């Protein structure tokens, strides 16, 4: 969830230390998971971010094959 939110807010693939520290505090991660370490959490979010970016890149790689040309859809008068 943090990875997707970060990607939507910034559009970047590299996790910002200030952003993840703020998210860690504001989202209540420490209250929900008292043994969670900020550094380990940041690593986990970076891995999820890398996966999400890879998924998006793969989806855009195949996008041109899925797009139908408008020329084919237009009727000739």
Secondary structure by P-SEA (a helix, b strand, c coil): caaaaaaaacccccccaaaaaaaaaaaccccccccccaaaaaaaaaaaaaaaaaaaaaaaaaccccccccccccccc
